[in-house]
Every structure is written in C-alpha cells, then in structure tokens.
C-alpha cells in the first residue's frame, strides 16, 4: 500500500466538524441561491467553495483536487486560469488538493487514505464529490449544496460529467443521518423537477402523488390533499423557481 509521507500529510487539519452546518458552493447557476441566502440572513458554520467560487465568496475551505500545475503551467482551465492562479497564490483559506505545490499559499493534502477507508469507498471522479465525502468523513450535521448543477433544462445537449458520483455521495450522507439541502434550481436529485412529477408512474395518476419531507420522514399523498393539510399549519409545498438564463459567453 502506498503511504503518504509525513511532509505530505502535515498540513491536514485536525478539527471537529461533527454536527456542523456546511454550505458547499460550486460554479453552476444555482449558486445564486447561496447569494440570496446570504442576503436574507442564512448562516452556516462553514462555507466550502469549489475551485474559483473561492474567489467570489468568503469561505472557510476551498476544494481544488486538480494539481495546481493545471492552472500555473497550462491554460487547460480556460477562463478560470487567471482567476485560479491569483486565488491560489494569495488566499489564506486552506486549499484542499492532491499534491502540495509551493506556488499555492495555503495548500492542504486531501486526507485520501482516511476518507476512503472510513467511508469504505473510493468512487471520487470530481471535486464536488471529494467535498461531500469530506463532509461525510467529518460527520457534519447538514450540508446545503449551491451551484452544483451539471446540466440545465435549457440546454439538454450539454452536461458535465460527475452527477452520478455526486448523487452517490449525497445518498451516503443521507444514510448516515446527515441532512442534505439542495437549491431548487439544480438538476441534482431532480431538485428542479415539480413535486407532482418526481414519483414516476404515480405522476401519471389523475391525482399525482407527491413526497414531502417533514421532520425526518416523508408525507406521501395527492398534491391537493397534502397542500390543504399544510395550509392548515401555515405551510405550503415549495414551488420550483425558474432558473435564470445560462451565461452564453
């Protein structure tokens, strides 16, 4: 088995995140809901940013699982290249990565051995998955995901790889009693699909069934009937919001 050297692991922080509430912010359109949340007083114990989202939002951790050379020694990252080289060179925020590089001001080796062995899984094919796996390993109490989109209804011919892996790690978190919140604009977990269309087959009924999470369980029944019961308690089913037009530059 390959062992990391002491030098390679010395920057891995030892901290307790157990039970904490964490926002994970990526580069997709649904990051707008994180900004709206901040503007309306939402708070998290920590905010973790994916790649160049760390140049936009104040955060506690940045996850960049590419070698830093991808940004310093090539233009492979396109328009993100200049943003990332400046961010990596100057930020005091810990940058979790796959190798230490002197050009990064505050690099931290991702604890790959610990995370894979503790979670009994090494299915990690994108940076967001690493961040969620780290949250699971850290035993956080809740994660809220913003800007984690992968595809958009407006352009069904375009999709980023990695959605299945992210949904897999979300499922592992849920099975370990970690609450998971998703932006209603995201395609992940079909979060942007209307409630009446999420239960395949039952969505074709004259009165489609919906599944509404409530206090750790699901209330399942016809949409109208559940809505009436919720209204009696001053609540309602969240209606999906239309995402803004994707950037086409």
ZIZIDA-V170837 format. One record per helix or strand of 2 or more residues. SS is the DSSP state (A for helix, B for strand). FROM is the first residue (numbers start at 1). TO is the last residue. Records with the same first field share a line. If there is no record, write none. Layout:
SS->FROM-TO ; FROM-TO
//
This chain:
A->6-9 ; 29-39 ; 51-55 ; 69-72 ; 80-90 ; 112-119 ; 127-138 ; 163-175 ; 188-190 ; 195-197 ; 202-204 ; 223-232
B->21-25 ; 46-50 ; 61-63 ; 94-97 ; 107-109 ; 142-146 ; 151-152 ; 155-159 ; 179-182 ; 209-214 ; 217-222
//
